[in-house]
Amino acid sequence: MLIVASLILPFLLAAVTPIIGVTEVKVQKPPWRIHTLFSVECQNYFDWQTVGLVHSYHKVQQPGPITRLLSCTEEERRRYKGMGLAPTFEVPSMSRHPKTGDWYPAINKPAGIMHWLKHSKDAENVDWVVILDADMIIRGPIIPWELGAEKGKAVAAYYGYLIGCDNILAQLHTKHPELCDKVGGLLAMHIDDLRALAPMWLSKTEEVREDRAHWGTNITGDIYAQGWISEMYGYSFGAAEVGLHHRISEDLMIYPGYVPRPGVEPILLHYGLPFKVGNWSFSKLEHHEDGIVYDCNRLFLPPPYPKEVQMIESNPHERQGLFLSIECINTLNEGLLAHHASMGCPRPQWSKYLSFLKSKRFSELTKTKYLNYHEMINSTMEQRKASNESRWSHPKIHTLFSTECSPYFDWQTVGLIHSFHLSGQPGNITRLLSCTDEDLKNYIGHDLAPTHYVPSMSQHPLTGDWYPAINKPAAVLHWLNHAETDAEFIVILDADMILRGPITPWEYGAVRGHPVSTPYEYLIGCDNVLAKIHTRNPGACDKVGGVIVMHIEDLRKFALYWLHKTEEVRADKAHYATNFTGDIYSSGWISEMYGYSFGAAELNLKHIVRRDILIYPGYVPDPGVNYKVFHYGLRFTVGNWSFDKADWRTTDVVNTCWAKFPEPPPQPSDLTTMDEKALQRDLLSIECGQALNRALQLHHERRKCPLYSIKNSQPALLDGKIDEKKEIVYRISKLPVSEASNISLIHGSNILDRSLRIWMIGIWALSVIGFLVAISMVLSKRKVEITRSKKTRKKNPYTGVSVKHYDTESSSEA
């Protein structure tokens, strides 16, 4: 019967098919084969990243194979024990360049891809290539054609800090600077495009790396000015050379700690920067030598649970960013657990955290995300029609801050720049650096930030008045007249600030004619005769300052007024008094602030005054407000700890290895008895102090300060001699954070101890010399007496017993 049925069935199907109108279904075979690549080296640092990335790759079922491009020296390869962590294609290490000898491990990425294209059979059986970094977590499938990639046009994430695409760097290194795209991180392209691009990617990386004359921050955007992002420019310049265009998206990839655009689920987390949730934080650099992959059942410090995150943040958009942060680490830990199990590790002991990682709740939170390019475009168009919330429709922003050539402003710059990159602030940032010619000759902090140099007006060129605060409006005016910008809004900050989140015109409502600022209530001159003297529109005088968000066209008209009104108020010494200005020192020191308010009044600029942007550490926060800026202009305390920026006016913590400020307490000491307002006040103060020290710590790491080695505990040498100053830093550099927290004071006390030792040695030497002189005089006197006694004996006429008796007594006396 079965045989008969099998013979009849095809005929029945053939007969029925025309009746029911079934047509041939063309199932799309993936003629479009995908291969995912990432580049690493033979180090523990890359091994735990590999475990996280490969785990997430399997979790979201990313199509096609994945290959780790492993760059190792022969010595590293002999010692390496992580070959089983991922499908691996070994490539020669170019960390040390074979021709130039330059040490630059990042070049292994384009070099490894070149080697894979030439020597791997997989490269012959692929249509699309997705290139990732090891420090990433995949949240959803990356399908190049669904994201809008096509032959000749790659998909990439936006890297706005690659300012070299807009200046002389691109003009030097590509014939087509107009095609230079600021992209990186995620790359998805056709294999033919990659074959054309790869050689140029490598050669342009070598070019930029060798161009040390243009490593400066103001040219590359690299805050370390070490040429470390040469490989990124190698990609952008190489793509420009071969005419490869990009479909650029800011929604595909996000850094944990950043806040995604409303309604967007990024499909890639890039944990390249430190991030925090409440009092918990994570930085990949703290795990550079971490062998966590090979330690059974050891995980990274668990982040707060989702319920705790809901309590930490009430704003739903900000909370979504925090959820992404904890998802990143939880997925890493989930991958480590799976890896340890595959190693044959014993089953870990039960804990609340392990239970959470295996729960349905965690599974729901980390379920696969899908981002279709066409749906993304459609939703974006709908949002543009409905509101201005779409980031693609947002105007460009540029952030400015003014400083001078001094250690005092350098450590503030380090803090602000570090927080800028963590905050998610859109656009670029520029330091307006005011220096005299003499100061500039001796200044060594050029690499601390992207910088626009302006002439110093600290000593007024006409009046001779010493007033450094006037450099702020003067510098802004100089920047407007000499720098090119396509930004529509300018955010102006002070150097003594820490950014906690983005400050954008669309969030706070800034528009042309209506800048946004924060309240400065002590500017009482807006309400008295001072305003009547210095502006035609005293009723338009707003008591504002600190943070300014202004339309570029308003700023162009306003900047000159700001400068002139500052000069006016500064010259009006008759009204310096506290009852006119609110300045407790009655010194005219806040003339620049009045210059701003009176200048804005002249143009009838009406400020949107926001109290939820800025807070002074030490002030009690308003309940539920997520302040975006710390302004540490005043002394603040937590228990017995305090911080006042004025105490560090002459201390060079930036150029002294491992120097930082006294570490704030991890939490308020009287936590159990403190009311909620005081608790929140102290927590914000602690956060500010920690942020400054964290910025300095990373700065010293990037400056490659010497590390102390127990096995190699040799002092620093200078031309074959011990350099005592370097030795002090060398020996302190690897102390535990708790012991090294006040290292600048330790360093100072070392110098003090050294001077005391010198004095003590000097006094001791004088004492010894004095003692020797006294002994010498006594002995000389005794010698004279003995000589005289001998002469007397020669003259003595008696002999015999009496003489011997005398000699015996003389000997005993001597």
Beta strands, then each sheet from edge to edge (+ up, - down):
strand 1: 34-41
strand 2: 66-72
strand 3: 88-92
strand 4: 128-132
strand 5: 136-138
strand 6: 153-158
strand 7: 183-190
strand 8: 245-249
strand 9: 253-254
strand 10: 268-270
strand 11: 275-277
strand 12: 280-282
strand 13: 397-404
strand 14: 428-435
strand 15: 451-455
strand 16: 489-494
strand 17: 497-499
strand 18: 516-519
strand 19: 544-551
strand 20: 608-609
strand 21: 614-615
strand 22: 629-631
strand 23: 636-638
strand 24: 641-643
strand 25: 717-718
strand 26: 721-722
sheet 1: 3+ 2+ 1+ 4+ 7- 6+ 8+
sheet 2: 5+ 10- 9-
sheet 3: 11+ 12-
sheet 4: 15+ 14+ 13+ 16+ 19- 18+ 20+
sheet 5: 17+ 22- 21-
sheet 6: 23+ 24-
sheet 7: 25+ 26-
end
